[in-house]
C-alpha cells in the first residue's frame, strides 16, 4: 500500500465518538479490561505494571534489574506537560499517583532508564483517575487488535517464514547484509542487535516530509532503496527494520494499520469497516514472544528538501511495546506474514453466491456464482484459485483492495466486470490475467500496484475507468487504441503503453 503519514497533521477520516464519551461537557474515560501488563526493557528484562487503588505497583522480572535506577514521569497526555517525576528502583515498589491527577483526563506514564550507554524512555502507558482509583484507559483499538494480531504465530514454521526475503524486504541482498553486519558489530546478543537497528533507523535516517506531502503514487520504499537514500516514509522504515533484523536471523514482520497522531484522534476515533491502512510499523520476535515497534513515531530527523534536515529529540517510546500499550494509538489491520490463517466464509452479495476458503499455505479458494467481494480485513493470502465449476461474473468495489501478499491472479473467463478499487494498493501484485470477455475496468481498479509488470487489456473491454492503472510505474500495458486518452489526470503513468 502507498502510505503517506504526515505526523503533524490529523489523518483524514470519518470520526465517531469512541472510548471517551462526553458527559455534560466533560470527557469521561472508560476503564480497560485489564489492570496490569508487562513492559520489556531494551536489554531483555521486564517490568510489570499493576494498578490498584490510587497507586501503580511495579515489579522487575530479573534479579539483576532490581538495582536499575528508574525515573518515572507522569504527564498530561493532551499537552505532554510533566506534572510529577519519581525516582525509584528495587524488586517491588509502588507510587501513589492519583493525588497528582485531575479526574477525567488522560495521563501518560513514562519509564526512563539507562541501557547500552544511552537513556531509554518507554512511554505510551495511558491511565486516568476516577474517584480515588486509577485505571488503564480503554482504547477501542484494543479488542479489535486482539483479533487482528492473531496471525503473529510463534511456531517453528511460521518463525522460519519470518526470516525469508519478500517484496521490498531484501534480507538476502549483499548490500543490506553488509549494512546489517556493520550496525550490529560487537553486539553481545539479539536484544542489543535489534536495539541498534532500531536506533539506526529512528535517529540516523530522516522522515521524508516532501514525499509524504505529495499526492503522487509509485513511491519506492524497498529496504535497499531506503538504506541507500537514508530517508523514507513509514512503510520504508518498517521494511528496512524487518530486513535488517532478518539478515541477522531475527524474525520480524511489517505491520499495517492506522497510526493516530493527535490527542483528539486517540480519544475519539474507533475502528470502522470503512477504514483503510495508512501507516506501517513492525513486530519483532525476541525472548520467546512478539513485540511491537514503530520507528516512524520515534523519528528524530525530518527531510524538508536538500540542505533542510531538521533534528528533534530522540525517543524510544514506541520500542518493544506490548499489545496493550501499542493499541493506545495504533489500530492493527494485518501483518505481512507468509502464512494464511485458515478460515472460510461468504464473499458474494448473498449466501447463495460466492464462498471463500483460505488454507495454511496462503491460498484463497473461491467457489460459487455471481459477484465477488472479499470481506473487510480478510487479506492474508498470496494466491487466488477459482475452483472448477465456479461462475464469478463481477469483482465488486474494493474486492481485493490492500491484499498486500497477492502476487499473481488469473481471472476466470466468466468475469466481465472489475469494479472501482478492486485491486487498489495490492503492492506485491506482479501479474494479472484479464479474460477476453472482460468489458469494464472501474476507476482506480489497479491504482497503487507498484510492482505490477504486465497487463493485457482485451479488445472487448469498452470501459477503462479514471486512473485505472495509476501508480503502476513498472507496468507494461497492452491496450486497444480506442483508449488512447486513458492517461488523463494520472499522477504516475505506466512505464510503457502498447496501443494495439
C-alpha angles and dihedrals in degrees: 000000000000103000122196111177115172105193095203095054133070108248116248107253147128105267123211126178107263138164097352109058119194113244116186091335094312127108112237117198119212124226119252121241090247132060099194144029140166127255120204122224114226090247094052105270123124135226118195119212119202127174119214125163108322096333141084114225117206128196128178119221100212129052092227090059094059094088095043107123112233132193112201120193129195113204137171108259095213098058102012091236113155111232099177139009126200132192115211147153139165141090092286131010139148137213126208101219103156094087089061094051132084115222118256096022130108120240131190122223112207125187116208122193144146123261133156090001096303139090114256125197120198110197143152093093104137123195138163139193124243113180107318094332132083126215140184109257118255109234116193086223094067102072089041091051094048087066100038096049093055090099089073093099124181102201118122096255095049093047090050089054088054089063097055128099117262136177107301090002101090098173090157095055113116092223093052093043089052092052092046092052092049093049094053099035110139095011111146098215145353092277091061092042093055093044091053091049091050094048091047090058100037098043107025101038125065133231108239104231092174092056093043091055096050124092095213119116133215098067110172109226105162116146093249092049090050092048091052097045098038093218138074145135127268101289092048091054091048091049090048094049092049094046094048090050093047090050086063094049093256115134114237138156138195115249123209130201141087127317114204111219106183137052090241092054094045092052101037109033124088132179116275134178089249094064122112127190115266101163139053134201133150148247125218130196112230133150093009098305144070122263128190123233132179114190091178093061089050094045114136101183127062127192114216096166140303111334091004111100114144122203127209136178115304115239138178098195092127100047122114094350122173119233092260093059100038089052092066091079106002127078109200116215102167146327123238093245125153098224125083120232105234106242140133138197149126122308103173136084091270140004093269091062134063127349133190136206123189118202131202091260091064098256120140111208115203123200134167137045144291129016123006132210124158113229117260112279096012101119107117099120136094100200136039122207120190102208123227111274095029118127109196111173105173139029105213126219113298089004096151098007115154093007089150097178096052109112106166135016130182110195117212121247090251094070113102102160135046109187129211119300091002092145100014115154095002086149098181093050109120106163136026127182112210114199121238091244094060111127106169135040110183128221116291089358092151100020114149096014089137096174095051107126110175136016129167113200108207121239092245091063105108101172125055107173130223112295091351091159100025116140094029100118096167097048125126101199123194112195142152119273091242087077094057092127096051095110095069110131096006117152095195114015124200117279093246135002122202108201108202 
